[in-house]
């Protein structure tokens, strides 16, 4: 279920976008299609105003049997990008994550969860859609290896969280620390 702030953010993005398709029917109804990242939004504008008819993902399909090779620890990192996305709860109502691109074309996503654990996801299928709804905070070239990044992420891990979990600002700090340290020699 979407939160009102997420709906407002989505409406703002939609209002600032130019329709990919824009046609009027004989009765005056207007049909528009917007492309926002990997999302296609179909809108109908009638006498009562605009109404979103559908939101579709236009991400390419992954073919079975064509799985990419796993990320090697010797792969070279070429780019680091830190994102922030809306979250349904928490004091900051946001989540921070970092995406690393390798020279071999792979991606690695890491973030710290509320329970204090950290994630390490290689070649995530939904990454393009997730990134299309997030905002880029920092992006930079990166000259390191996957092995060095893995050691860095392991070093940033904290012990099990108490009942309240890890604070949102602490999770934000994890993303900042991993991003900054990945830019230098690890």
Secondary structure, 3 states (H helix, E strand, C coil): CCCHHHHHHHHHHHHHCCCCEEEECCCCCEEEEEEECCEEEEEEEECCEEEEEEEEECCCCCCCCCCCCCCCCCCEEEEEEEEEEECCCCCCCEEEEEEEEECCCCEEEEEECCCCCEEEEECCCCHHHHHHCCEEEEEEEEEEEHHHHHHHHHHHCCCCCCCCCCCHHHHHHHHHHHHHHHHCCC
